[in-house]
Amino acid sequence: MDDLDRLVLAQERAEKHFVDQRLNGLNNSRVISATDCIDCGDPIPKARQKAIKGVQRCVPCQSLSE
């Protein structure tokens, strides 16, 4: 899998996540942390989910997105 494949996969996951949020009727007052990273799909540790309300990425992917 090359970088372009990873980018396409990350984009597809992000789009699916966005659609899922809209379909579930989530709004800004109810922020839910993801259990899996929207970019790479790896699990997000429980401690990170609790520490950062609404977290969507694992630490390595968050670092790359910044």
Protein Blocks (a to p, Z undefined) as FASTA:
>chain_A
ZZklmmmmmmmmmmmmmmmmmmnopafklccddfbdfklopacdfklmmmmghiabdfkl
mmmmZZ
